[in-house]
């Protein structure tokens, strides 16, 4: 695992510390790793959804959509 540093606001640090005190995470690092994971999942889902919609539009009869695009 690599180590990185990042500039964050004091509010972000306080929020992360509260999450740790609540027992939701073991450390600030765990909070940050989880945020990375969430963002990566969301972006991956978005890419999959875009591809699915693009494929659906390719297979759709254009005449159906023409009435909405005028």
N, C-alpha and C positions, 0 to 999 in steps of 0.2 A: 504494500500500500504506500502511496506517495503522500507527502505532506505539502500543503499549499498554505499561503497566507492570503487574507482578504481584508480589506477595509470595510467595516460595518458600523452602523450607527449605534449609539448607546441604547436606543430603544430595541434594536434587534438583539443585542446582547442580553438585555433584561428579559425579553420575551423567551429567548433560548434558555436562560437560567430558570425561569418559571417552569418551563416544560420539564427540565431536569428535576427540579424540586418536587413537581407533581408525580415524579416517577415514570413519566412517559418515555424518557430517554435516560441513558446512563451518563451521557456527557454532551457538551456542546457539539463536539465532533459528530456524534451520532445524530443530533438534530440536523446538522448541515448535510450529512450523507443522505438522510431520509428526504430532505428537500431536493437534492440532486436526483434521487431515484424517482420521486414524484414527477419532477419536470421531464425527465427522460421518458417516463411512461406516457405522460400526456402528449409529448411531441411525437412519439412513436404511434400512439393512437390516432393523432391528427393525420399523420402521413398515411396510415392504413385507411382511414375514413376518406381522405381525398382520393386515394387510388380507387376505392370501392365506388365512390360517386362518379369518378371519371369513367370507369368501366361501365357503370350503369348508363351513363349518358351516351356512351358510344353505341350501346346496344339498343337504345331507345329509338323509337320511330320519331324522326324530326318533325313530322307533321303534328304530333301531339303538342310539342313545345312551341311551335310557331305561333299559336294563338296567344301565348304568354309573352313572347318576345317582340311583338309588334308595338 
